[in-house]
Amino acid sequence: MPQLEKASRTLVRAAKVLFEELELVETHGADLDTAALWRAVEEVAP
């Protein structure tokens, strides 16, 4: 169970970053930079 809990926390952090970054793109009307998005997710979920 500890591994599942750790994986769940990692998934939550990654999803939060993903949604925050996508919201910024939508808010500012910018083009989606998938490489930058992936780097941001990898910072919290290597």
mmCIF entry with sequence, helices, sheets and N, C-alpha, C, O atoms, coordinates in Angstrom:
data_MODEL
# 
_entry.id   MODEL 
# 
_entity.id                         1 
_entity.type                       polymer 
_entity.pdbx_number_of_molecules   1 
# 
_entity_poly.entity_id                      1 
_entity_poly.type                           'polypeptide(L)' 
_entity_poly.nstd_linkage                   no 
_entity_poly.nstd_monomer                   no 
_entity_poly.pdbx_seq_one_letter_code       MPQLEKASRTLVRAAKVLFEELELVETHGADLDTAALWRAVEEVAP 
_entity_poly.pdbx_seq_one_letter_code_can   MPQLEKASRTLVRAAKVLFEELELVETHGADLDTAALWRAVEEVAP 
_entity_poly.pdbx_strand_id                 A 
# 
loop_
_entity_poly_seq.entity_id 
_entity_poly_seq.num 
_entity_poly_seq.mon_id 
_entity_poly_seq.hetero 
1 1  MET n 
1 2  PRO n 
1 3  GLN n 
1 4  LEU n 
1 5  GLU n 
1 6  LYS n 
1 7  ALA n 
1 8  SER n 
1 9  ARG n 
1 10 THR n 
1 11 LEU n 
1 12 VAL n 
1 13 ARG n 
1 14 ALA n 
1 15 ALA n 
1 16 LYS n 
1 17 VAL n 
1 18 LEU n 
1 19 PHE n 
1 20 GLU n 
1 21 GLU n 
1 22 LEU n 
1 23 GLU n 
1 24 LEU n 
1 25 VAL n 
1 26 GLU n 
1 27 THR n 
1 28 HIS n 
1 29 GLY n 
1 30 ALA n 
1 31 ASP n 
1 32 LEU n 
1 33 ASP n 
1 34 THR n 
1 35 ALA n 
1 36 ALA n 
1 37 LEU n 
1 38 TRP n 
1 39 ARG n 
1 40 ALA n 
1 41 VAL n 
1 42 GLU n 
1 43 GLU n 
1 44 VAL n 
1 45 ALA n 
1 46 PRO n 
# 
_struct_asym.id          A 
_struct_asym.entity_id   1 
# 
loop_
_struct_conf.conf_type_id 
_struct_conf.id 
_struct_conf.pdbx_PDB_helix_id 
_struct_conf.beg_label_comp_id 
_struct_conf.beg_label_asym_id 
_struct_conf.beg_label_seq_id 
_struct_conf.pdbx_beg_PDB_ins_code 
_struct_conf.end_label_comp_id 
_struct_conf.end_label_asym_id 
_struct_conf.end_label_seq_id 
_struct_conf.pdbx_end_PDB_ins_code 
_struct_conf.beg_auth_comp_id 
_struct_conf.beg_auth_asym_id 
_struct_conf.beg_auth_seq_id 
_struct_conf.end_auth_comp_id 
_struct_conf.end_auth_asym_id 
_struct_conf.end_auth_seq_id 
_struct_conf.pdbx_PDB_helix_class 
_struct_conf.details 
_struct_conf.pdbx_PDB_helix_length 
HELX_P HELX_P1 AA1 PRO A 2  ? HIS A 28 ? PRO A 2  HIS A 28 1 ? 27 
HELX_P HELX_P2 AA2 THR A 34 ? VAL A 44 ? THR A 34 VAL A 44 1 ? 11 
# 
_struct_conf_type.id          HELX_P 
_struct_conf_type.criteria    ? 
_struct_conf_type.reference   ? 
# 
loop_
_atom_site.group_PDB 
_atom_site.id 
_atom_site.type_symbol 
_atom_site.label_atom_id 
_atom_site.label_alt_id 
_atom_site.label_comp_id 
_atom_site.label_asym_id 
_atom_site.label_entity_id 
_atom_site.label_seq_id 
_atom_site.pdbx_PDB_ins_code 
_atom_site.Cartn_x 
_atom_site.Cartn_y 
_atom_site.Cartn_z 
_atom_site.occupancy 
_atom_site.B_iso_or_equiv 
_atom_site.pdbx_formal_charge 
_atom_site.auth_seq_id 
_atom_site.auth_comp_id 
_atom_site.auth_asym_id 
_atom_site.auth_atom_id 
_atom_site.pdbx_PDB_model_num 
ATOM 1   N N  . MET A 1 1  ? 0.795  -1.204 0.000   1.00 0.00 ? 1  MET A N  1 
ATOM 2   C CA . MET A 1 1  ? 0.000  0.000  0.000   1.00 0.00 ? 1  MET A CA 1 
ATOM 3   C C  . MET A 1 1  ? 0.840  1.272  0.000   1.00 0.00 ? 1  MET A C  1 
ATOM 4   O O  . MET A 1 1  ? 0.428  2.246  -0.629  1.00 0.00 ? 1  MET A O  1 
ATOM 5   N N  . PRO A 1 2  ? 1.980  1.323  0.660   1.00 0.00 ? 2  PRO A N  1 
ATOM 6   C CA . PRO A 1 2  ? 2.769  2.558  0.645   1.00 0.00 ? 2  PRO A CA 1 
ATOM 7   C C  . PRO A 1 2  ? 3.167  2.990  -0.774  1.00 0.00 ? 2  PRO A C  1 
ATOM 8   O O  . PRO A 1 2  ? 3.209  4.184  -1.070  1.00 0.00 ? 2  PRO A O  1 
ATOM 9   N N  . GLN A 1 3  ? 3.457  2.025  -1.641  1.00 0.00 ? 3  GLN A N  1 
ATOM 10  C CA . GLN A 1 3  ? 3.828  2.364  -3.010  1.00 0.00 ? 3  GLN A CA 1 
ATOM 11  C C  . GLN A 1 3  ? 2.641  2.971  -3.754  1.00 0.00 ? 3  GLN A C  1 
ATOM 12  O O  . GLN A 1 3  ? 2.809  3.905  -4.539  1.00 0.00 ? 3  GLN A O  1 
ATOM 13  N N  . LEU A 1 4  ? 1.463  2.452  -3.513  1.00 0.00 ? 4  LEU A N  1 
ATOM 14  C CA . LEU A 1 4  ? 0.261  2.986  -4.140  1.00 0.00 ? 4  LEU A CA 1 
ATOM 15  C C  . LEU A 1 4  ? -0.013 4.408  -3.657  1.00 0.00 ? 4  LEU A C  1 
ATOM 16  O O  . LEU A 1 4  ? -0.404 5.269  -4.445  1.00 0.00 ? 4  LEU A O  1 
ATOM 17  N N  . GLU A 1 5  ? 0.190  4.650  -2.379  1.00 0.00 ? 5  GLU A N  1 
ATOM 18  C CA . GLU A 1 5  ? -0.011 5.993  -1.834  1.00 0.00 ? 5  GLU A CA 1 
ATOM 19  C C  . GLU A 1 5  ? 0.981  6.972  -2.447  1.00 0.00 ? 5  GLU A C  1 
ATOM 20  O O  . GLU A 1 5  ? 0.618  8.094  -2.800  1.00 0.00 ? 5  GLU A O  1 
ATOM 21  N N  . LYS A 1 6  ? 2.221  6.551  -2.569  1.00 0.00 ? 6  LYS A N  1 
ATOM 22  C CA . LYS A 1 6  ? 3.244  7.411  -3.159  1.00 0.00 ? 6  LYS A CA 1 
ATOM 23  C C  . LYS A 1 6  ? 2.917  7.703  -4.628  1.00 0.00 ? 6  LYS A C  1 
ATOM 24  O O  . LYS A 1 6  ? 3.028  8.844  -5.078  1.00 0.00 ? 6  LYS A O  1 
ATOM 25  N N  . ALA A 1 7  ? 2.521  6.680  -5.359  1.00 0.00 ? 7  ALA A N  1 
ATOM 26  C CA . ALA A 1 7  ? 2.164  6.862  -6.763  1.00 0.00 ? 7  ALA A CA 1 
ATOM 27  C C  . ALA A 1 7  ? 0.953  7.789  -6.901  1.00 0.00 ? 7  ALA A C  1 
ATOM 28  O O  . ALA A 1 7  ? 0.896  8.603  -7.822  1.00 0.00 ? 7  ALA A O  1 
ATOM 29  N N  . SER A 1 8  ? 0.008  7.668  -6.005  1.00 0.00 ? 8  SER A N  1 
ATOM 30  C CA . SER A 1 8  ? -1.181 8.521  -6.045  1.00 0.00 ? 8  SER A CA 1 
ATOM 31  C C  . SER A 1 8  ? -0.815 9.976  -5.793  1.00 0.00 ? 8  SER A C  1 
ATOM 32  O O  . SER A 1 8  ? -1.327 10.869 -6.469  1.00 0.00 ? 8  SER A O  1 
ATOM 33  N N  . ARG A 1 9  ? 0.059  10.225 -4.832  1.00 0.00 ? 9  ARG A N  1 
ATOM 34  C CA . ARG A 1 9  ? 0.485  11.601 -4.545  1.00 0.00 ? 9  ARG A CA 1 
ATOM 35  C C  . ARG A 1 9  ? 1.229  12.192 -5.744  1.00 0.00 ? 9  ARG A C  1 
ATOM 36  O O  . ARG A 1 9  ? 1.038  13.358 -6.088  1.00 0.00 ? 9  ARG A O  1 
ATOM 37  N N  . THR A 1 10 ? 2.071  11.383 -6.374  1.00 0.00 ? 10 THR A N  1 
ATOM 38  C CA . THR A 1 10 ? 2.812  11.834 -7.548  1.00 0.00 ? 10 THR A CA 1 
ATOM 39  C C  . THR A 1 10 ? 1.856  12.169 -8.685  1.00 0.00 ? 10 THR A C  1 
ATOM 40  O O  . THR A 1 10 ? 2.024  13.180 -9.367  1.00 0.00 ? 10 THR A O  1 
ATOM 41  N N  . LEU A 1 11 ? 0.870  11.333 -8.884  1.00 0.00 ? 11 LEU A N  1 
ATOM 42  C CA . LEU A 1 11 ? -0.117 11.571 -9.935  1.00 0.00 ? 11 LEU A CA 1 
ATOM 43  C C  . LEU A 1 11 ? -0.908 12.850 -9.675  1.00 0.00 ? 11 LEU A C  1 
ATOM 44  O O  . LEU A 1 11 ? -1.184 13.607 -10.605 1.00 0.00 ? 11 LEU A O  1 
ATOM 45  N N  . VAL A 1 12 ? -1.268 13.091 -8.438  1.00 0.00 ? 12 VAL A N  1 
ATOM 46  C CA . VAL A 1 12 ? -2.005 14.308 -8.081  1.00 0.00 ? 12 VAL A CA 1 
ATOM 47  C C  . VAL A 1 12 ? -1.153 15.545 -8.367  1.00 0.00 ? 12 VAL A C  1 
ATOM 48  O O  . VAL A 1 12 ? -1.647 16.524 -8.926  1.00 0.00 ? 12 VAL A O  1 
ATOM 49  N N  . ARG A 1 13 ? 0.122  15.502 -7.986  1.00 0.00 ? 13 ARG A N  1 
ATOM 50  C CA . ARG A 1 13 ? 1.009  16.646 -8.244  1.00 0.00 ? 13 ARG A CA 1 
ATOM 51  C C  . ARG A 1 13 ? 1.162  16.891 -9.746  1.00 0.00 ? 13 ARG A C  1 
ATOM 52  O O  . ARG A 1 13 ? 1.119  18.035 -10.200 1.00 0.00 ? 13 ARG A O  1 
ATOM 53  N N  . ALA A 1 14 ? 1.338  15.827 -10.506 1.00 0.00 ? 14 ALA A N  1 
ATOM 54  C CA . ALA A 1 14 ? 1.502  15.960 -11.957 1.00 0.00 ? 14 ALA A CA 1 
ATOM 55  C C  . ALA A 1 14 ? 0.238  16.518 -12.595 1.00 0.00 ? 14 ALA A C  1 
ATOM 56  O O  . ALA A 1 14 ? 0.319  17.390 -13.459 1.00 0.00 ? 14 ALA A O  1 
ATOM 57  N N  . ALA A 1 15 ? -0.911 16.035 -12.188 1.00 0.00 ? 15 ALA A N  1 
ATOM 58  C CA . ALA A 1 15 ? -2.180 16.523 -12.734 1.00 0.00 ? 15 ALA A CA 1 
ATOM 59  C C  . ALA A 1 15 ? -2.385 17.988 -12.396 1.00 0.00 ? 15 ALA A C  1 
ATOM 60  O O  . ALA A 1 15 ? -2.863 18.757 -13.230 1.00 0.00 ? 15 ALA A O  1 
ATOM 61  N N  . LYS A 1 16 ? -2.024 18.385 -11.169 1.00 0.00 ? 16 LYS A N  1 
ATOM 62  C CA . LYS A 1 16 ? -2.175 19.777 -10.763 1.00 0.00 ? 16 LYS A CA 1 
ATOM 63  C C  . LYS A 1 16 ? -1.322 20.688 -11.647 1.00 0.00 ? 16 LYS A C  1 
ATOM 64  O O  . LYS A 1 16 ? -1.798 21.718 -12.124 1.00 0.00 ? 16 LYS A O  1 
ATOM 65  N N  . VAL A 1 17 ? -0.075 20.311 -11.861 1.00 0.00 ? 17 VAL A N  1 
ATOM 66  C CA . VAL A 1 17 ? 0.812  21.103 -12.717 1.00 0.00 ? 17 VAL A CA 1 
ATOM 67  C C  . VAL A 1 17 ? 0.252  21.164 -14.136 1.00 0.00 ? 17 VAL A C  1 
ATOM 68  O O  . VAL A 1 17 ? 0.223  22.231 -14.748 1.00 0.00 ? 17 VAL A O  1 
ATOM 69  N N  . LEU A 1 18 ? -0.183 20.042 -14.650 1.00 0.00 ? 18 LEU A N  1 
ATOM 70  C CA . LEU A 1 18 ? -0.728 19.984 -16.003 1.00 0.00 ? 18 LEU A CA 1 
ATOM 71  C C  . LEU A 1 18 ? -1.912 20.933 -16.149 1.00 0.00 ? 18 LEU A C  1 
ATOM 72  O O  . LEU A 1 18 ? -1.965 21.719 -17.095 1.00 0.00 ? 18 LEU A O  1 
ATOM 73  N N  . PHE A 1 19 ? -2.854 20.865 -15.227 1.00 0.00 ? 19 PHE A N  1 
ATOM 74  C CA . PHE A 1 19 ? -4.036 21.719 -15.315 1.00 0.00 ? 19 PHE A CA 1 
ATOM 75  C C  . PHE A 1 19 ? -3.696 23.193 -15.128 1.00 0.00 ? 19 PHE A C  1 
ATOM 76  O O  . PHE A 1 19 ? -4.276 24.050 -15.795 1.00 0.00 ? 19 PHE A O  1 
ATOM 77  N N  . GLU A 1 20 ? -2.767 23.496 -14.234 1.00 0.00 ? 20 GLU A N  1 
ATOM 78  C CA . GLU A 1 20 ? -2.364 24.892 -14.040 1.00 0.00 ? 20 GLU A CA 1 
ATOM 79  C C  . GLU A 1 20 ? -1.719 25.450 -15.304 1.00 0.00 ? 20 GLU A C  1 
ATOM 80  O O  . GLU A 1 20 ? -2.011 26.575 -15.709 1.00 0.00 ? 20 GLU A O  1 
ATOM 81  N N  . GLU A 1 21 ? -0.849 24.669 -15.923 1.00 0.00 ? 21 GLU A N  1 
ATOM 82  C CA . GLU A 1 21 ? -0.177 25.119 -17.140 1.00 0.00 ? 21 GLU A CA 1 
ATOM 83  C C  . GLU A 1 21 ? -1.178 25.293 -18.283 1.00 0.00 ? 21 GLU A C  1 
ATOM 84  O O  . GLU A 1 21 ? -1.098 26.265 -19.034 1.00 0.00 ? 21 GLU A O  1 
ATOM 85  N N  . LEU A 1 22 ? -2.110 24.365 -18.418 1.00 0.00 ? 22 LEU A N  1 
ATOM 86  C CA . LEU A 1 22 ? -3.114 24.479 -19.470 1.00 0.00 ? 22 LEU A CA 1 
ATOM 87  C C  . LEU A 1 22 ? -4.024 25.681 -19.238 1.00 0.00 ? 22 LEU A C  1 
ATOM 88  O O  . LEU A 1 22 ? -4.450 26.332 -20.191 1.00 0.00 ? 22 LEU A O  1 
ATOM 89  N N  . GLU A 1 23 ? -4.317 25.972 -17.985 1.00 0.00 ? 23 GLU A N  1 
ATOM 90  C CA . GLU A 1 23 ? -5.137 27.144 -17.660 1.00 0.00 ? 23 GLU A CA 1 
ATOM 91  C C  . GLU A 1 23 ? -4.405 28.433 -18.040 1.00 0.00 ? 23 GLU A C  1 
ATOM 92  O O  . GLU A 1 23 ? -5.016 29.369 -18.555 1.00 0.00 ? 23 GLU A O  1 
ATOM 93  N N  . LEU A 1 24 ? -3.097 28.478 -17.785 1.00 0.00 ? 24 LEU A N  1 
ATOM 94  C CA . LEU A 1 24 ? -2.309 29.649 -18.181 1.00 0.00 ? 24 LEU A CA 1 
ATOM 95  C C  . LEU A 1 24 ? -2.329 29.843 -19.699 1.00 0.00 ? 24 LEU A C  1 
ATOM 96  O O  . LEU A 1 24 ? -2.465 30.966 -20.186 1.00 0.00 ? 24 LEU A O  1 
ATOM 97  N N  . VAL A 1 25 ? -2.195 28.766 -20.423 1.00 0.00 ? 25 VAL A N  1 
ATOM 98  C CA . VAL A 1 25 ? -2.232 28.838 -21.887 1.00 0.00 ? 25 VAL A CA 1 
ATOM 99  C C  . VAL A 1 25 ? -3.584 29.379 -22.342 1.00 0.00 ? 25 VAL A C  1 
ATOM 100 O O  . VAL A 1 25 ? -3.650 30.246 -23.213 1.00 0.00 ? 25 VAL A O  1 
ATOM 101 N N  . GLU A 1 26 ? -4.648 28.870 -21.756 1.00 0.00 ? 26 GLU A N  1 
ATOM 102 C CA . GLU A 1 26 ? -5.989 29.312 -22.131 1.00 0.00 ? 26 GLU A CA 1 
ATOM 103 C C  . GLU A 1 26 ? -6.221 30.769 -21.748 1.00 0.00 ? 26 GLU A C  1 
ATOM 104 O O  . GLU A 1 26 ? -6.775 31.540 -22.532 1.00 0.00 ? 26 GLU A O  1 
ATOM 105 N N  . THR A 1 27 ? -5.801 31.146 -20.547 1.00 0.00 ? 27 THR A N  1 
ATOM 106 C CA . THR A 1 27 ? -6.011 32.502 -20.049 1.00 0.00 ? 27 THR A CA 1 
ATOM 107 C C  . THR A 1 27 ? -5.293 33.541 -20.900 1.00 0.00 ? 27 THR A C  1 
ATOM 108 O O  . THR A 1 27 ? -5.841 34.605 -21.190 1.00 0.00 ? 27 THR A O  1 
ATOM 109 N N  . HIS A 1 28 ? -4.061 33.224 -21.299 1.00 0.00 ? 28 HIS A N  1 
ATOM 110 C CA . HIS A 1 28 ? -3.257 34.188 -22.046 1.00 0.00 ? 28 HIS A CA 1 
ATOM 111 C C  . HIS A 1 28 ? -3.372 34.018 -23.554 1.00 0.00 ? 28 HIS A C  1 
ATOM 112 O O  . HIS A 1 28 ? -2.782 34.787 -24.312 1.00 0.00 ? 28 HIS A O  1 
ATOM 113 N N  . GLY A 1 29 ? -4.123 33.020 -23.992 1.00 0.00 ? 29 GLY A N  1 
ATOM 114 C CA . GLY A 1 29 ? -4.295 32.801 -25.421 1.00 0.00 ? 29 GLY A CA 1 
ATOM 115 C C  . GLY A 1 29 ? -3.003 32.435 -26.137 1.00 0.00 ? 29 GLY A C  1 
ATOM 116 O O  . GLY A 1 29 ? -2.849 32.689 -27.332 1.00 0.00 ? 29 GLY A O  1 
ATOM 117 N N  . ALA A 1 30 ? -2.093 31.847 -25.408 1.00 0.00 ? 30 ALA A N  1 
ATOM 118 C CA . ALA A 1 30 ? -0.788 31.487 -25.983 1.00 0.00 ? 30 ALA A CA 1 
ATOM 119 C C  . ALA A 1 30 ? -0.858 30.122 -26.666 1.00 0.00 ? 30 ALA A C  1 
ATOM 120 O O  . ALA A 1 30 ? -1.777 29.333 -26.442 1.00 0.00 ? 30 ALA A O  1 
ATOM 121 N N  . ASP A 1 31 ? 0.130  29.878 -27.494 1.00 0.00 ? 31 ASP A N  1 
ATOM 122 C CA . ASP A 1 31 ? 0.254  28.559 -28.109 1.00 0.00 ? 31 ASP A CA 1 
ATOM 123 C C  . ASP A 1 31 ? 0.761  27.571 -27.072 1.00 0.00 ? 31 ASP A C  1 
ATOM 124 O O  . ASP A 1 31 ? 1.538  27.930 -26.187 1.00 0.00 ? 31 ASP A O  1 
ATOM 125 N N  . LEU A 1 32 ? 0.327  26.351 -27.181 1.00 0.00 ? 32 LEU A N  1 
ATOM 126 C CA . LEU A 1 32 ? 0.747  25.310 -26.256 1.00 0.00 ? 32 LEU A CA 1 
ATOM 127 C C  . LEU A 1 32 ? 2.149  24.839 -26.615 1.00 0.00 ? 32 LEU A C  1 
ATOM 128 O O  . LEU A 1 32 ? 2.383  24.366 -27.727 1.00 0.00 ? 32 LEU A O  1 
ATOM 129 N N  . ASP A 1 33 ? 3.070  24.966 -25.689 1.00 0.00 ? 33 ASP A N  1 
ATOM 130 C CA . ASP A 1 33 ? 4.440  24.484 -25.862 1.00 0.00 ? 33 ASP A CA 1 
ATOM 131 C C  . ASP A 1 33 ? 4.521  23.142 -25.138 1.00 0.00 ? 33 ASP A C  1 
ATOM 132 O O  . ASP A 1 33 ? 4.715  23.093 -23.923 1.00 0.00 ? 33 ASP A O  1 
ATOM 133 N N  . THR A 1 34 ? 4.373  22.070 -25.887 1.00 0.00 ? 34 THR A N  1 
ATOM 134 C CA . THR A 1 34 ? 4.321  20.746 -25.263 1.00 0.00 ? 34 THR A CA 1 
ATOM 135 C C  . THR A 1 34 ? 5.622  20.375 -24.564 1.00 0.00 ? 34 THR A C  1 
ATOM 136 O O  . THR A 1 34 ? 5.603  19.686 -23.544 1.00 0.00 ? 34 THR A O  1 
ATOM 137 N N  . ALA A 1 35 ? 6.748  20.824 -25.102 1.00 0.00 ? 35 ALA A N  1 
ATOM 138 C CA . ALA A 1 35 ? 8.033  20.510 -24.467 1.00 0.00 ? 35 ALA A CA 1 
ATOM 139 C C  . ALA A 1 35 ? 8.118  21.183 -23.097 1.00 0.00 ? 35 ALA A C  1 
ATOM 140 O O  . ALA A 1 35 ? 8.559  20.567 -22.127 1.00 0.00 ? 35 ALA A O  1 
ATOM 141 N N  . ALA A 1 36 ? 7.700  22.435 -23.017 1.00 0.00 ? 36 ALA A N  1 
ATOM 142 C CA . ALA A 1 36 ? 7.715  23.151 -21.735 1.00 0.00 ? 36 ALA A CA 1 
ATOM 143 C C  . ALA A 1 36 ? 6.719  22.532 -20.768 1.00 0.00 ? 36 ALA A C  1 
ATOM 144 O O  . ALA A 1 36 ? 6.990  22.423 -19.572 1.00 0.00 ? 36 ALA A O  1 
ATOM 145 N N  . LEU A 1 37 ? 5.585  22.135 -21.280 1.00 0.00 ? 37 LEU A N  1 
ATOM 146 C CA . LEU A 1 37 ? 4.575  21.494 -20.442 1.00 0.00 ? 37 LEU A CA 1 
ATOM 147 C C  . LEU A 1 37 ? 5.115  20.184 -19.866 1.00 0.00 ? 37 LEU A C  1 
ATOM 148 O O  . LEU A 1 37 ? 4.938  19.898 -18.682 1.00 0.00 ? 37 LEU A O  1 
ATOM 149 N N  . TRP A 1 38 ? 5.759  19.409 -20.695 1.00 0.00 ? 38 TRP A N  1 
ATOM 150 C CA . TRP A 1 38 ? 6.318  18.132 -20.253 1.00 0.00 ? 38 TRP A CA 1 
ATOM 151 C C  . TRP A 1 38 ? 7.411  18.352 -19.200 1.00 0.00 ? 38 TRP A C  1 
ATOM 152 O O  . TRP A 1 38 ? 7.480  17.615 -18.217 1.00 0.00 ? 38 TRP A O  1 
ATOM 153 N N  . ARG A 1 39 ? 8.269  19.371 -19.403 1.00 0.00 ? 39 ARG A N  1 
ATOM 154 C CA . ARG A 1 39 ? 9.312  19.668 -18.431 1.00 0.00 ? 39 ARG A CA 1 
ATOM 155 C C  . ARG A 1 39 ? 8.704  20.054 -17.077 1.00 0.00 ? 39 ARG A C  1 
ATOM 156 O O  . ARG A 1 39 ? 9.205  19.649 -16.028 1.00 0.00 ? 39 ARG A O  1 
ATOM 157 N N  . ALA A 1 40 ? 7.625  20.836 -17.109 1.00 0.00 ? 40 ALA A N  1 
ATOM 158 C CA . ALA A 1 40 ? 6.968  21.247 -15.862 1.00 0.00 ? 40 ALA A CA 1 
ATOM 159 C C  . ALA A 1 40 ? 6.414  20.043 -15.120 1.00 0.00 ? 40 ALA A C  1 
ATOM 160 O O  . ALA A 1 40 ? 6.520  19.964 -13.896 1.00 0.00 ? 40 ALA A O  1 
ATOM 161 N N  . VAL A 1 41 ? 5.825  19.105 -15.849 1.00 0.00 ? 41 VAL A N  1 
ATOM 162 C CA . VAL A 1 41 ? 5.282  17.896 -15.218 1.00 0.00 ? 41 VAL A CA 1 
ATOM 163 C C  . VAL A 1 41 ? 6.426  17.036 -14.671 1.00 0.00 ? 41 VAL A C  1 
ATOM 164 O O  . VAL A 1 41 ? 6.319  16.483 -13.576 1.00 0.00 ? 41 VAL A O  1 
ATOM 165 N N  . GLU A 1 42 ? 7.510  16.925 -15.427 1.00 0.00 ? 42 GLU A N  1 
ATOM 166 C CA . GLU A 1 42 ? 8.638  16.105 -14.991 1.00 0.00 ? 42 GLU A CA 1 
ATOM 167 C C  . GLU A 1 42 ? 9.312  16.647 -13.730 1.00 0.00 ? 42 GLU A C  1 
ATOM 168 O O  . GLU A 1 42 ? 9.953  15.896 -12.996 1.00 0.00 ? 42 GLU A O  1 
ATOM 169 N N  . GLU A 1 43 ? 9.168  17.935 -13.481 1.00 0.00 ? 43 GLU A N  1 
ATOM 170 C CA . GLU A 1 43 ? 9.747  18.509 -12.265 1.00 0.00 ? 43 GLU A CA 1 
ATOM 171 C C  . GLU A 1 43 ? 9.089  17.938 -10.997 1.00 0.00 ? 43 GLU A C  1 
ATOM 172 O O  . GLU A 1 43 ? 9.748  17.788 -9.969  1.00 0.00 ? 43 GLU A O  1 
ATOM 173 N N  . VAL A 1 44 ? 7.815  17.628 -11.074 1.00 0.00 ? 44 VAL A N  1 
ATOM 174 C CA . VAL A 1 44 ? 7.112  17.095 -9.901  1.00 0.00 ? 44 VAL A CA 1 
ATOM 175 C C  . VAL A 1 44 ? 6.915  15.586 -9.981  1.00 0.00 ? 44 VAL A C  1 
ATOM 176 O O  . VAL A 1 44 ? 6.635  14.940 -8.971  1.00 0.00 ? 44 VAL A O  1 
ATOM 177 N N  . ALA A 1 45 ? 7.059  15.027 -11.173 1.00 0.00 ? 45 ALA A N  1 
ATOM 178 C CA . ALA A 1 45 ? 6.869  13.581 -11.343 1.00 0.00 ? 45 ALA A CA 1 
ATOM 179 C C  . ALA A 1 45 ? 7.952  13.038 -12.274 1.00 0.00 ? 45 ALA A C  1 
ATOM 180 O O  . ALA A 1 45 ? 7.683  12.734 -13.436 1.00 0.00 ? 45 ALA A O  1 
ATOM 181 N N  . PRO A 1 46 ? 9.175  12.918 -11.759 1.00 0.00 ? 46 PRO A N  1 
ATOM 182 C CA . PRO A 1 46 ? 10.280 12.471 -12.617 1.00 0.00 ? 46 PRO A CA 1 
ATOM 183 C C  . PRO A 1 46 ? 10.117 11.021 -13.067 1.00 0.00 ? 46 PRO A C  1 
ATOM 184 O O  . PRO A 1 46 ? 10.965 10.500 -13.793 1.00 0.00 ? 46 PRO A O  1 
# 
